[in-house]
Amino acid sequence: MSTAKPAPSLRRHLLRLAMLMLLPALLLGGWLTMELAARLKSDTEALLASGARSRALAVERELEAAVLLLQALATSPYLDSGSGGLVAFHAQAREVVAPLGSFTIFVRRDDPLRQLVNSRLPLGSTLPTMLEDGASARAMRTGQPAFREPIVLPRIEQNLASVAVPVRRDGQVVGALTMPILPSRLAALLRQPVEQIGSVGFIIAPPNGLVASLVFADGASDPWTIPPGFMERLGSATRGLIRAPGPTGEPLLMAFERVPINGWIVILAATKAEEQAAWLQPAINAGALALGVVLLLALLTIAFIQRLIRPLSGLVSEARGAPRSGLRVAEFEALAAAVAEARRVPMEEAEASRELVAQTIALAREVEDDRQLLRSVMESVPDEIFVKDARLRYVLVNREVARVMGRPESHILNRTDDELLDPEMAARLAEIDREVMRNGVIHEYESSLTMPGHPGESRIYFVVKAPWRDSTGQVVGLVGVARDVTRRRATEQRLRQAEEAMRRIARADTLSAMSMGVAHELNQPLTAAGNFLRAGMRMLQGEQPDQRRLAAAREAMREASNQALRAGEILRRLRDFIGRGETEQQLVSLGPLVADGAALVRAAHGANAPQIGLDLSVSGCVVMADQVQLQQVFVNLLRNAIEATEGLAERGIAVGLQREGGRAVLSFRDAGPGLPAEVRERLFQPFVSTKETGMGIGLSICRAIIEAHGGRISAPTGEGPGTVIRIELPLREAALAA
């Protein structure tokens, strides 16, 4: 009878088990370390590409600002006022371009190489000659903004890129404005926070022009020669990653992004040391940590096994006769049945715990992703965004709020407006906040505030505040967005003033054109009245005039009175047309207003006035409008119609009034030659005119007046010759009910 082989000890089994369990952990740690390295490397490249993209956007905004600045200067009236105007433009250009640290050059198209204005040089100094293929020549040739790669400008010992815009007058390019772009200003746009990767930056103007360069590590600029074949490697791609030698010859990881406005290439580069610091060193540290953890677990496992064996050794001596089954372990054979039952419940609980932990980790990741998304959205918006809790304490703010408050974000959170702002302002804002949370509705308003970030300066903000609700629908705070609209409101005010000035100019032009005709028309009744009065005086001479002479004298006096009334009526129409120059809305009947305008135009043109047919029989066409402004529109349209038919055999003009739904429709039709298609498309734009001496603002002012009254003016294609101007105005409710 053979003897069974002794079962291996529990210590040996546990050591084998520990080795088998630690081996997968070691392999998993190595795999996770490599995955971490790959992810960190990918994140590093993505962060470098994002930095290049943001710098390209900043460069594009800088170039767009330069183009807009030059386009604004191109509209300056000083450019059209001879040498005196150029002196004024020199001062204006220096003042406008001074914040950019650059200067402006003005040339005319008829002499593109001769500088007329150079805001960098004093007045009266000798100005250098322009380059034949400079930015100004390109802008005048194409009629569009043009950019020039860096070149050495005359009398400036520095490579400078430049931007130019055409100067237009009456739709024609008459010259160009050029502004050099300083490399230092562009290089400053390449700078980014220290914690971001990428210590070297370049801006390249194809094919091989280096616009600006910057080394971020020490803030100094180093020369850099574009290596051969570098531009071919970039190709026509909008963005990408390459490796190429840097200023010191060391290969750099370069992320490039093209600027859409002119094709310049913005490059953000990282050295090998930066790459390693960004992903290699963290990966090595993670691997070392994983290995250390595995070794620590091994030591702890061995120590635990030693402690476990000691108490089980006493149990083995008492269970020698226990049946053997499965894996033969001397110490467990006596306890197999009890251990099997005891393991079932803990294993089930462990499985449930693992599932719960996995769900918790997934939820935590989702919450973190949502938090990062919210922070990214808030920081990408240029407005002030903030969140307050039910006690009106700030719980979330973006960088714009910190800037306006004039203090770090950490000094704002968990504080109220009472602790941050002027007491009166804080009380006013708190009242609005409580109303939003009490009513649970969105509240929009504009307010003039003096914030700590700009002390002593009151600015206008457009604020939107909405209630913040939790998962149960209860209001637990509010979310606010504030936008600084100070410059927008100031611009709107200037536009209104400019529009009013244009209206006065158009009105003065109309009155000037009509003054001679009105004077001639007044001369006729006044002369006739004088003749009748003199005739009556002659008839009354003598001591006892007879009845026949008295009757004739009375008739002469009556005729003189009628002629005086006629002159007074002409003056009344002219006075009503001139008006007070102020906007005053009132109920206006369109029929009589158009008839008065036609009578005034006929009086202004006297015997040369053509026949004006009026079809104003439609009743109830009452609108809420400024009577003086509407009559200015009607008189201007009738004047245009008379001038369009001047010299023609058939000069008929027809004015019709109709009702279409809730709108009154006026049509002004003449028998003139009509409008060319290219003029009809731009007829109501400023400075568009078919007359050689016209200013081109009359119809533009007409459109502004009609649209300000909620109406619409157009020049539809008519059937037959001539021009038709159609005006639609909303009827007053009282007129609609008629």
C-alpha positions in Angstrom: 0.0 0.0 0.0 1.5 3.3 -1.1 1.8 6.3 1.1 0.3 9.6 -0.2 2.7 12.4 -0.9 2.6 15.1 1.8 0.6 18.2 0.9 2.6 21.4 0.3 2.5 23.8 3.2 0.2 26.8 3.3 3.2 29.1 3.3 4.4 27.8 0.0 0.9 28.0 -1.6 0.5 31.6 -0.3 3.9 32.6 -1.7 3.1 31.2 -5.1 -0.3 32.9 -5.0 1.3 36.2 -4.0 3.7 35.9 -7.0 0.9 35.1 -9.4 -1.1 38.1 -8.1 1.8 40.6 -8.2 2.9 39.6 -11.7 -0.3 41.0 -13.4 -0.1 44.0 -11.2 3.5 44.6 -12.4 2.5 44.1 -16.0 -0.5 46.3 -15.6 1.6 49.0 -14.0 4.0 48.9 -17.0 1.2 49.0 -19.5 -0.5 51.9 -17.7 2.8 53.8 -17.6 3.2 53.4 -21.3 -0.4 54.5 -21.9 0.2 57.5 -19.6 3.3 58.4 -21.5 1.4 58.2 -24.9 -1.5 60.3 -23.5 0.8 62.9 -22.0 2.7 63.2 -25.3 -0.6 63.5 -27.2 -1.8 66.1 -24.7 1.5 68.0 -25.1 1.1 68.1 -28.9 -2.5 69.1 -28.6 -1.6 71.9 -26.0 1.1 73.2 -28.4 -1.3 73.2 -31.3 -3.9 75.0 -29.2 -1.4 77.6 -28.3 -0.5 78.1 -31.9 -4.2 78.4 -32.8 -4.8 81.0 -30.1 -1.7 83.0 -31.2 -2.9 82.9 -34.8 -6.3 84.2 -33.7 -4.6 87.0 -31.8 -2.4 87.9 -34.8 -5.5 87.9 -37.0 -7.3 90.2 -34.7 -4.3 92.5 -34.6 -4.2 92.6 -38.5 -8.0 93.1 -38.7 -7.7 96.0 -36.2 -5.0 97.6 -38.4 -7.2 97.2 -41.5 -10.2 98.7 -39.8 -8.1 101.5 -38.4 -6.8 102.4 -41.9 -10.2 102.0 -43.5 -11.6 104.5 -40.9 -8.7 106.9 -41.7 -9.4 106.4 -45.5 -12.8 108.1 -45.0 -11.3 111.2 -43.5 -12.4 114.4 -45.4 -9.0 115.9 -44.8 -7.7 113.7 -47.7 -9.9 115.7 -50.1 -9.0 119.2 -48.9 -5.7 120.0 -50.6 -2.4 120.7 -48.7 -4.2 122.2 -45.7 -6.3 119.1 -45.3 -3.1 116.9 -45.6 -1.6 118.9 -42.7 -4.8 118.2 -40.6 -4.7 114.5 -41.7 -1.0 114.3 -40.6 -2.0 115.2 -37.1 -5.1 113.0 -37.2 -3.1 110.0 -38.4 -0.4 110.5 -35.7 -3.0 110.6 -33.0 -4.9 107.6 -34.2 -1.9 105.3 -35.0 0.1 106.4 -31.9 -1.4 103.6 -29.6 -0.1 101.0 -32.1 3.5 102.5 -32.0 3.5 102.7 -35.8 2.9 105.4 -38.5 0.8 106.0 -41.6 1.8 106.8 -45.2 -0.6 108.3 -47.8 0.0 108.1 -51.6 -2.2 108.9 -54.5 -2.9 106.6 -57.4 -1.7 109.1 -60.0 1.8 109.2 -58.4 2.1 106.0 -56.4 5.8 106.4 -55.6 5.5 109.8 -54.0 4.5 110.0 -50.3 2.1 112.9 -49.6 1.8 112.2 -45.8 4.2 110.3 -43.5 3.0 110.6 -39.9 6.4 109.3 -38.7 8.3 112.3 -40.1 7.7 115.9 -39.2 5.7 118.2 -41.5 7.9 119.8 -44.1 10.6 117.1 -44.1 11.7 115.3 -47.3 9.7 112.1 -47.6 11.2 108.9 -49.1 10.1 107.2 -52.2 7.6 104.3 -52.0 8.5 100.8 -53.3 7.0 99.9 -56.7 5.6 96.6 -55.4 4.8 97.7 -51.9 1.5 97.1 -50.0 0.1 100.4 -51.2 0.6 99.5 -54.9 -1.1 96.2 -54.3 -4.0 97.8 -52.5 -4.6 100.3 -55.3 -4.3 97.7 -57.9 -6.7 95.2 -56.4 -9.0 97.6 -54.5 -8.7 95.4 -51.4 -6.6 95.5 -48.2 -3.1 94.2 -49.0 -0.2 92.9 -46.9 3.5 92.9 -47.6 6.1 90.6 -46.2 8.9 92.2 -44.3 11.2 94.4 -46.3 13.6 97.3 -45.5 11.5 100.4 -46.0 13.3 103.6 -47.2 15.0 105.5 -44.4 14.1 102.7 -41.9 16.9 100.3 -41.1 14.6 97.5 -40.1 12.7 94.7 -41.8 9.0 95.6 -41.4 5.8 94.0 -42.7 3.1 96.4 -43.8 -0.6 96.6 -44.4 -2.4 98.9 -46.9 -6.0 99.8 -47.7 -7.3 101.6 -50.8 -8.8 105.1 -50.5 -12.0 105.4 -52.4 -13.9 108.4 -53.5 -17.2 108.0 -55.5 -16.5 104.3 -55.9 -13.1 104.9 -57.5 -9.7 104.1 -55.9 -7.8 107.4 -55.6 -4.9 106.4 -53.4 -3.8 104.2 -50.5 -3.0 104.3 -46.8 -0.1 102.1 -45.6 0.9 101.3 -42.0 4.0 99.2 -41.1 3.5 96.5 -38.5 6.1 96.5 -35.8 7.7 93.0 -35.1 7.8 93.8 -31.4 4.0 94.2 -31.3 3.4 91.0 -33.2 6.0 89.2 -31.1 4.2 90.3 -27.9 1.1 88.5 -29.3 3.1 85.2 -29.3 3.8 85.4 -25.5 1.8 83.0 -23.4 1.6 82.0 -19.7 4.8 80.4 -18.3 3.0 77.2 -17.4 2.0 76.6 -21.0 4.3 74.6 -23.3 6.2 76.3 -26.1 9.1 78.7 -25.4 9.8 79.7 -29.0 7.5 81.5 -31.4 7.7 82.7 -35.0 5.5 84.5 -37.6 6.3 83.7 -41.2 5.0 85.5 -44.3 5.3 83.1 -47.3 7.3 82.4 -49.2 10.3 83.1 -46.9 9.7 86.2 -44.9 10.2 86.2 -41.1 7.8 88.7 -39.7 8.5 88.3 -35.9 10.1 85.9 -33.5 10.2 85.4 -29.8 11.9 83.0 -27.3 9.6 82.8 -24.3 12.1 81.2 -21.9 14.1 84.4 -21.3 12.0 86.9 -23.2 14.7 87.7 -25.7 14.4 87.6 -29.5 16.9 85.4 -31.4 17.5 85.6 -35.2 16.2 82.6 -37.0 16.9 81.7 -40.6 14.2 79.6 -42.3 15.8 76.3 -43.1 15.8 75.0 -46.7 12.8 73.0 -47.6 10.9 74.2 -44.5 8.1 75.9 -46.4 7.7 72.8 -48.6 7.2 70.7 -45.5 4.4 73.0 -44.4 2.7 72.7 -47.8 -0.7 74.2 -48.0 -2.0 72.7 -44.8 -3.9 75.1 -42.5 -2.3 73.7 -39.3 -0.1 70.8 -38.3 3.0 69.6 -36.3 6.5 69.2 -37.7 10.1 69.0 -36.3 12.7 71.4 -37.7 15.9 73.0 -36.5 15.5 76.1 -34.2 17.7 79.2 -33.8 20.4 77.1 -32.0 20.2 74.2 -34.5 18.4 72.0 -31.9 15.4 70.2 -33.4 12.1 71.8 -32.2 8.6 70.4 -32.1 6.7 73.1 -34.0 2.9 73.6 -34.2 1.9 75.9 -37.0 -1.4 77.7 -37.8 -2.2 79.8 -40.8 -3.8 83.3 -40.3 -6.8 83.3 -42.6 -6.7 87.0 -43.4 -3.4 87.0 -45.2 -1.9 83.5 -45.1 0.8 84.3 -42.6 2.0 81.3 -40.6 2.2 81.4 -36.7 4.6 78.8 -35.2 4.7 77.8 -31.6 7.7 75.5 -30.8 8.9 73.5 -27.8 12.4 72.3 -27.2 13.3 68.7 -26.5 13.8 69.6 -22.8 10.3 71.0 -22.7 8.8 67.9 -24.3 10.6 65.6 -21.9 9.5 67.8 -18.9 5.9 67.7 -20.3 5.5 64.0 -20.8 8.6 61.8 -20.4 9.5 62.8 -16.8 5.9 62.3 -15.5 5.8 58.9 -17.2 9.0 57.8 -15.6 7.8 59.1 -12.2 4.6 57.2 -12.7 6.4 54.0 -13.6 8.8 54.3 -10.7 5.8 54.8 -8.4 4.0 51.8 -9.8 7.1 49.6 -9.3 7.6 50.9 -5.8 3.9 50.1 -5.0 4.4 46.5 -6.3 7.5 46.0 -4.3 5.8 47.4 -1.2 2.8 45.1 -1.8 5.2 42.1 -2.1 6.9 42.9 1.2 3.5 43.4 2.9 2.3 40.2 1.4 5.3 38.2 2.7 4.9 39.8 6.2 1.2 39.0 6.2 1.8 35.4 5.2 4.2 35.0 8.1 1.7 36.3 10.5 -1.1 34.2 9.0 0.9 30.9 9.3 1.6 31.1 13.0 -2.0 30.8 14.3 -2.9 28.2 11.6 -0.1 25.9 12.6 -1.8 25.1 15.9 -5.1 24.3 14.0 -3.3 21.9 11.6 -2.2 19.6 14.5 -5.8 19.3 15.6 -7.3 18.5 12.1 -4.9 15.8 10.9 -7.8 13.4 10.2 -9.9 15.7 8.1 -10.7 14.5 4.6 -8.7 15.8 1.7 -10.3 17.3 -1.5 -9.2 19.7 -4.3 -5.9 21.4 -3.8 -4.1 19.7 -0.9 -3.2 22.2 1.8 -2.5 20.6 5.1 -3.7 23.5 7.2 -6.9 24.1 5.1 -8.1 20.5 4.9 -9.5 20.7 8.4 -11.2 24.1 7.8 -12.3 23.6 4.1 -16.0 23.2 4.8 -16.2 26.2 7.1 -14.1 28.4 4.9 -16.2 27.6 1.8 -19.3 28.8 3.5 -17.6 31.8 5.0 -16.2 33.0 1.6 -19.5 33.1 -0.3 -21.0 36.1 1.5 -17.8 38.3 1.5 -17.3 37.6 -2.2 -20.8 38.7 -3.1 -20.3 41.8 -1.0 -17.0 42.5 -2.6 -18.5 42.2 -6.1 -21.2 44.7 -5.2 -18.6 47.0 -3.7 -16.5 46.8 -6.9 -19.6 47.7 -9.0 -20.4 50.6 -6.7 -16.8 51.9 -6.8 -16.8 51.7 -10.7 -20.1 53.7 -10.8 -18.8 56.3 -8.4 -15.6 56.7 -10.4 -17.6 57.1 -13.6 -19.9 59.7 -12.0 -16.9 61.6 -10.6 -15.3 61.7 -14.1 -18.5 63.0 -15.6 -18.8 65.7 -13.0 -15.1 66.7 -13.5 -15.7 66.8 -17.3 -18.8 69.0 -16.9 -16.9 71.3 -14.5 -14.0 71.7 -17.0 -16.5 72.3 -19.8 -18.3 75.0 -17.8 -15.0 76.7 -16.9 -13.8 76.6 -20.6 -17.1 78.2 -21.8 -17.0 80.9 -19.1 -13.4 81.8 -19.8 -14.0 81.9 -23.6 -16.7 84.5 -23.3 -15.5 88.2 -23.2 -18.5 89.2 -21.0 -18.6 89.1 -17.2 -20.3 85.8 -16.1 -21.0 85.1 -12.4 -23.1 82.8 -10.2 -24.5 83.7 -6.8 -26.1 81.5 -4.2 -29.3 82.2 -2.2 -27.4 84.4 0.2 -26.0 86.4 -2.8 -22.5 85.2 -2.3 -20.4 84.7 -5.4 -19.8 81.0 -6.0 -18.4 81.1 -9.6 -16.9 83.9 -11.6 -14.7 84.2 -14.8 -11.6 86.3 -15.5 -13.7 89.2 -16.8 -15.4 89.6 -13.4 -12.1 89.5 -11.6 -10.8 92.2 -13.9 -13.8 94.5 -13.5 -13.8 93.9 -9.7 -10.1 94.8 -9.7 -9.1 91.9 -7.5 -8.2 88.1 -7.8 -10.9 85.5 -8.2 -10.1 84.0 -4.8 -10.9 87.4 -3.1 -14.3 87.4 -4.8 -15.7 83.9 -4.1 -17.8 83.5 -1.0 -18.3 87.2 -0.7 -21.3 89.5 -1.4 -21.5 92.8 -3.2 -21.7 94.5 0.2 -18.1 93.4 0.8 -16.9 94.3 -2.7 -18.7 97.4 -3.9 -20.0 100.8 -2.9 -22.8 100.4 -0.4 -25.4 102.2 -2.5 -24.5 100.2 -5.6 -24.5 97.0 -3.7 -27.9 97.7 -2.2 -29.3 98.4 -5.7 -27.8 95.2 -7.2 -29.0 93.1 -4.2 -32.6 94.4 -4.7 -32.6 93.2 -8.4 -31.0 89.9 -7.4 -33.7 89.2 -4.8 -36.4 90.1 -7.3 -35.0 87.6 -9.8 -34.9 84.8 -7.2 -38.3 85.7 -5.8 -40.1 85.8 -9.2 -38.1 83.1 -10.8 -37.9 84.8 -14.2 -35.1 86.2 -16.3 -34.5 89.9 -15.8 -32.7 92.1 -18.4 -31.7 95.7 -17.8 -29.0 98.4 -18.5 -27.3 100.2 -15.7 -24.5 102.7 -15.3 -22.0 101.4 -12.8 -18.6 102.5 -11.5 -16.7 99.3 -10.8 -13.5 99.0 -8.7 -11.6 97.8 -11.8 -12.0 101.2 -13.4 -12.5 103.7 -10.5 -13.8 107.1 -11.3 -15.2 106.0 -14.6 -18.9 105.2 -15.0 -19.6 102.6 -17.7 -22.9 101.2 -19.1 -23.6 97.5 -18.7 -26.3 95.4 -20.3 -27.1 92.7 -17.7 -29.1 89.5 -17.9 -29.9 87.6 -14.7 -31.7 84.3 -14.6 -32.7 82.1 -11.6 -30.5 79.1 -10.8 -32.5 76.0 -10.0 -31.5 72.7 -8.5 -32.6 69.2 -9.5 -35.9 69.7 -7.7 -36.7 73.0 -9.5 -36.1 75.1 -6.4 -34.4 78.5 -6.9 -31.0 78.3 -5.1 -29.3 81.3 -6.6 -28.9 83.2 -9.9 -26.7 83.3 -13.0 -25.7 86.6 -14.4 -24.1 87.9 -17.6 -22.9 91.5 -17.9 -21.7 93.1 -21.1 -19.9 96.5 -21.3 -21.9 98.5 -23.9 -20.4 101.9 -23.1 -18.6 102.2 -26.5 -21.7 100.9 -28.4 -24.0 103.5 -26.8 -21.5 106.2 -27.5 -21.2 105.0 -31.1 -25.0 105.0 -31.5 -25.1 108.6 -30.2 -22.5 109.7 -32.7 -24.4 107.9 -35.5 -27.6 109.7 -34.6 -25.8 113.1 -34.5 -24.2 112.3 -37.9 -27.6 111.3 -39.4 -29.2 114.5 -38.1 -26.4 116.5 -39.7 -26.9 114.8 -43.0 -30.6 115.6 -42.9 -29.8 119.2 -42.3 -27.4 119.2 -45.2 -30.0 117.6 -47.5 -32.7 120.1 -46.3 -30.4 123.0 -46.9 -29.6 121.7 -50.4 -33.4 121.4 -51.1 -34.1 124.9 -49.8 -31.1 126.4 -51.8 -32.4 124.8 -55.0 -36.0 126.1 -54.4 -35.2 129.6 -53.2 -34.8 131.2 -56.6 -38.1 129.7 -57.9 -40.0 130.7 -54.8 -38.6 134.3 -55.0 -39.7 134.4 -58.7 -43.1 133.1 -57.8 -43.5 135.6 -55.0 -42.5 138.5 -57.3 -45.6 137.9 -59.6 -48.4 138.4 -56.9 -46.4 141.2 -55.2 -45.9 143.1 -58.4 -49.5 142.6 -59.4 -50.6 143.8 -55.9 -48.4 146.9 -56.3 -49.9 147.6 -59.8 -53.5 147.3 -58.5 -52.7 149.6 -55.6 -51.2 152.3 -57.8 -54.1 152.0 -60.2 -56.6 152.4 -57.3 -54.7 155.5 -56.1 -54.9 157.1 -59.5 -58.6 156.4 -59.6 -59.1 158.0 -56.2 -57.2 161.2 -57.2 -59.4 164.3 -57.4 -61.6 166.0 -54.9 -64.9 164.2 -55.8 -64.3 161.0 -57.8 -67.4 159.6 -59.5 -69.1 156.3 -58.6 -67.6 154.5 -61.6 -64.0 155.4 -60.5 -64.8 154.4 -56.9 -66.1 151.0 -58.1 -63.0 150.5 -60.2 -60.8 151.6 -57.3 -62.5 149.1 -55.0 -62.0 146.3 -57.6 -58.3 147.2 -57.8 -58.0 147.0 -54.0 -59.8 143.7 -54.0 -57.4 142.3 -56.6 -54.4 143.7 -54.7 -55.7 141.9 -51.6 -56.1 138.6 -53.5 -52.5 138.8 -54.8 -51.2 139.5 -51.3 -53.1 136.5 -50.0 -51.6 134.4 -52.8 -48.1 135.6 -51.8 -48.9 134.8 -48.2 -50.1 131.3 -49.1 -46.8 130.7 -50.9 -44.9 131.9 -47.8 -47.0 129.7 -45.5 -46.2 126.6 -47.5 -42.5 127.5 -47.5 -42.6 128.1 -43.7 -44.3 124.8 -43.1 -41.7 123.0 -45.2 -38.8 124.6 -43.3 -40.4 123.7 -39.9 -38.4 123.8 -36.7 -36.0 121.0 -37.5 -37.1 118.9 -34.6 -38.7 115.5 -34.7 -42.4 115.7 -33.5 -44.7 112.8 -34.0 -48.3 113.5 -34.6 -51.3 112.3 -36.6 -50.7 113.3 -40.3 -53.1 112.9 -43.2 -50.9 112.0 -46.2 -53.2 113.4 -49.0 -53.1 117.1 -47.9 -49.4 116.8 -47.0 -48.5 115.5 -50.5 -50.7 118.2 -52.1 -49.0 121.0 -50.1 -45.6 119.6 -51.2 -46.6 119.5 -54.8 -47.9 123.1 -54.6 -44.6 124.2 -53.0 -42.6 122.5 -55.7 -44.7 124.1 -58.5 -44.3 127.5 -56.8 -40.5 127.0 -56.7 -40.3 126.2 -60.4 -42.8 128.7 -61.6 -43.7 128.6 -65.3 -41.1 125.8 -65.9 -42.9 123.4 -63.6 -44.3 120.4 -65.4 -47.8 119.0 -64.9 -48.1 117.0 -61.6 -51.0 114.7 -61.6 -52.3 113.9 -58.1 -54.5 110.9 -57.4 -55.1 111.4 -53.6 -58.8 110.5 -53.4 -58.3 107.6 -51.1 -59.5 108.6 -47.6 -58.4 107.6 -44.1 -54.6 107.5 -44.9 -53.5 108.8 -41.5 -50.1 108.0 -40.1 -48.2 108.9 -36.9 -45.2 110.8 -38.2 -43.2 114.0 -38.2 -44.9 116.2 -40.7 -41.8 118.3 -41.6 -39.7 115.2 -42.3 -42.3 113.5 -44.5 -42.8 116.7 -46.5 -39.0 116.9 -46.9 -39.2 113.4 -48.5 -42.1 114.3 -50.8 -40.5 117.5 -52.0 -37.1 115.8 -52.6 -38.8 113.1 -54.7 -40.8 115.6 -56.7 -37.6 117.7 -57.3 -35.8 114.6 -58.6 -38.7 113.8 -60.9 -38.7 117.4 -62.4 -35.0 117.4 -62.9 -35.1 113.9 -64.5 -37.7 115.1 -67.1 -36.1 118.5 -67.8 -35.6 119.1 -71.5 -38.1 116.3 -72.5 -41.1 116.9 -74.6 -43.3 114.8 -72.3 -42.7 115.8 -68.6 -45.7 114.4 -66.9 -45.3 113.4 -63.2 -47.9 111.3 -61.4 -48.4 110.8 -57.7 -50.8 108.1 -56.4 -52.0 107.1 -52.9 -53.5 103.7 -52.1 -54.2 101.5 -49.1 -52.9 98.0 -49.0 -53.9 96.1 -45.9 -52.7 98.1 -42.9 -50.3 100.3 -44.9 -50.5 103.4 -47.0 -48.7 103.2 -50.4 -47.4 106.3 -52.2 -46.0 106.1 -55.7 -44.0 108.9 -57.5 -43.8 108.2 -61.3 -42.0 110.4 -63.9 -41.6 110.1 -67.7 -37.8 110.4 -67.6 -35.1 108.1 -69.0 -35.3 105.8 -66.0 -32.4 104.3 -63.9 -29.5 102.1 -65.0 -29.5 98.7 -63.4 -26.2 99.3 -61.6 -27.6 102.6 -60.1 -30.9 101.1 -59.1 -29.2 98.5 -56.9 -27.4 101.2 -54.9 -29.9 104.0 -55.3 -30.6 104.6 -51.6 -27.0 104.2 -50.5 -25.1 107.4 -49.4 -23.1 109.3 -52.0 -24.8 107.6 -55.0 -26.2 110.1 -57.5 -27.0 110.2 -61.2 -26.5 114.0 -61.3 -23.1 115.4 -62.0 -23.5 118.1 -59.3 -25.5 115.9 -56.9 -24.2 115.1 -53.4 -25.8 111.7 -53.3 -27.3 112.0 -49.9 -31.0 113.1 -50.7 -32.4 109.6 -51.3 -30.2 108.2 -48.5 -31.8 110.7 -46.1 -35.3 109.8 -47.5 -34.7 106.2 -46.7 -33.5 107.0 -43.2 -36.6 109.1 -42.6 -39.1 106.5 -44.0 -37.5 103.6 -42.1 -37.5 105.7 -38.9 -41.3 105.9 -39.3 -41.5 102.1 -39.7 -41.9 102.3 -43.4 -40.1 101.2 -46.5 -38.9 103.0 -49.7 -37.9 101.2 -53.0 -37.5 101.7 -56.7 -39.3 98.8 -58.4 -38.8 98.1 -62.0 -41.7 99.9 -63.7 -43.6 99.0 -66.9 -42.5 101.4 -69.6 -40.1 104.4 -69.4 -39.5 106.5 -66.4 -38.8 105.9 -62.8 -41.1 104.8 -60.0 -40.4 105.4 -56.3 -42.7 103.5 -53.9 -43.2 104.4 -50.3 -45.0 102.3 -47.7 -46.0 103.6 -44.3 -48.0 101.9 -41.5 -51.4 103.3 -41.0 -52.6 104.6 -37.6 -55.0 102.2 -35.8 -57.7 104.9 -36.0 -57.3 105.0 -39.8 -57.5 101.1 -40.0 -60.8 101.2 -38.1 -62.2 103.7 -40.6 
